[in-house]
Amino acid sequence: MVTHCLSDLEAHLDVGDHTPGKLKNLEENGLKTVDQVKKSASSECSTATSSKSAGFRSELPLGWALRSPWRGAPRFSAKVKEYLTAKFDIGEKTKDKVDPTQVALDMRSAKDDNNSRLFRREEWLTKTQVKGFFSRLGAARRRRELSPQHSISYDTTDLCKCVKEDKLQKFHATMLKTILLHFDVAVNSKDRIKDLMEKLSYFVQECNCFLSDD
């Protein structure tokens, strides 16, 4: 059987007549053996691949697939923050939350006292940015409202003053636990007096008088 390509020869070897002794006749008649066919096919593939590679030239700049560095959230100017805060306060007072989409549009036409544009084009925000600012502002105000009100006292003792003057060490461990439990601050049976003092100090420093000092 005469074969001219690798697939025909392999099929012949699987199901055809390939009696020992015929291989020599094939070679004498100039026909290819399995190894010869494989070698020839491999050479042709390599040549074709090399030709395609040589003819291909990428027009993309070097490093195009590298991810650009994250630059973080944009910083808003003081004027932008003041404007957004005023809009947010209006919604709080009227109990009608402002629409971030509308605020983003209003920024493009807002005017100052001289009837000049209030914001430059690069200061305009998207509705997503406005919504994010409102969300952060609301969360910050809620945290402040939940902070203990000045002054934090237990019985007749001004704890704010004790912390500021570093006088918590005058309390016994049992007294410190009693004060912490009074304010629903978790304590552990293994807490030492130093641990108790730290817990009480952290709690007291949430008072508005410490926040205003910042």
Steps between C-alpha positions, in 0.01 A plus 500: 500500500635840401463777760572867452422651841530412867131440565470248216806313614387486863158369392672237292716393792190466717282290268696431180739232386847582626672162485869502605720521195287753311673797669811439291294496182338832596839663547627356172197643316562844648200494737517654848511304825322616818810669644569671170142628472505629858834673451378664179172616659684645800739689273214647296312615812810668642562680172139621478503625862828684448367666185185621676697630798742685276216662308304611811578836650310630800394863488420508875744692722725308735333436836145564370360206701641618832240631741534871564565590865194582712501866586242484777181702540510859368540774759220756499583867543377687807249687280356172367474353851326813628251491214421129547470538876253789456292287263508210747392728787203625298383143456545431873300806603215447254498122558513468122829341396670673211547306179871446416417507128338842532784632714754390238299691236462808721876523541537567128281811513564624857595870522673705769404848629660659194292285266813311394521124476558356844692195380749436224432213264762282671315546832173359370403171660302197388192379682707208637754738652227716653325194641827378650565835667149509649542145628832577672368827645191330643705217652743745663215696655333188632825391666530841662141487626563158655808625686454540877395852598720714724558449768527128572459449870452214742329593824670831582823429310575685176666226297597738218702703747655185646618384157635840401688531827614136489336410830331169416765316701334618819216252439516143626455216247157416639389862468628519142300189408190647661535823301559315173200274551290805584573633150453156339869464418599133486750376759686174530568306819869493401523879453771657713469850641705635209256343252202642685652848504562484125143390427356780711735753346404397145133524586526841665702643210194452278346794686434818303745692715786289363371526143481879523858511627613352166 
